[in-house]
Amino acid sequence: METKIYHIYVKKQCIYSNLTEDSFKKTWKELNNMVGIIKTDYDTEDLSYEELVINKEEIANSSY
């Protein structure tokens, strides 16, 4: 079973990790809105994310 997780970065620093797709969509939208509305030291260009596809079955069956 494959699943996606997301990490969100501000200026290459991870501020959210291992988000589900639903949590990512909500958080990403909120962050972009905040940066656009509130006066901060950040621009929308400072925001980035990483999408990872994880196979939970492979992880469960892997040996260490």
Residue pairs with C-beta under 8 A, 6 or more apart in sequence:
1 55
1 56
1 57
2 53
2 54
2 55
2 56
3 53
3 54
3 56
4 20
4 21
4 51
4 52
4 53
4 54
5 18
5 19
5 20
5 51
5 52
5 54
6 16
6 18
6 19
6 20
6 21
6 23
6 24
6 28
6 49
6 50
6 51
6 52
7 14
7 16
7 17
7 18
7 19
7 49
7 50
7 52
8 14
8 15
8 16
8 17
8 19
8 24
8 27
8 28
8 31
8 47
8 48
8 49
9 15
9 47
9 48
9 49
9 50
10 42
10 46
10 47
11 42
11 46
12 48
16 24
16 27
19 27
24 49
28 47
28 49
31 47
32 44
32 47
34 40
35 42
35 43
35 44
35 46
35 47
36 44
